[in-house]
């Protein structure tokens, strides 16, 4: 391994801009990556995770054995978010990354390798194209469903607390109802009230944190996560 490669790998953790593309050339040399502004990456980005994945990808690019298949193939590459190995003509797939809050890691990312051994380029940008569309395709729908469940839970627990407080007031007001069985009911109602209050606090905290991330200024500058890099 040449000194230039070693120097580049040592320099990676200090990089402040995340490269959009790095690949192994046909001569076996690691090409200079194209730089992209990290503000374009959107909400929920963990720079440390991406830099770590980037470094691991470059190590994999340099250490993996050469491709031994027949015919043309697309070179191993880092697209800015994920690492892609050498691939024959066809569609490469892997799970969506977990760097983003609004990405579903169970969905798939696709990258097309053309029959000439070149990664597919987007016709508008003329840049190699990784399709991340499915990663956030259903995020909005899932978020609406989650908020519907959240509001139903808040309303249900709120009604439960009110009804239990009324029942406790009745038990404490009418002394004739004082007996061991009623005392057990009082304690049970108190436990239900505490449980509902703690649940509402927990749900409200999670919803507040989610709203803070969605209102992050990074999101406003990159709200539409690009389907290509």
Secondary structure, DSSP 8 states (H G I E B T S, - for coil): --HHHHHHHHHGGG-SSEEEEEEB-TTS-B---EEE-GGGG-TT--HHHHHHHHHHHHHHHHHS-----SS-EE--EE-SS-EE--EESEEEEEE--SS-TT--TTSEEEEEE-TTS-B-B-TTT-SB-EE-GGGTTTHHHHHHHHHHHHHHHHHHHHHHHHHHHHHHHHHHH-GGG-SHHHHHHHHHHHHHHHHHHHHHHHHHHHHHHHHHHHT-HHHHHS-S--S--
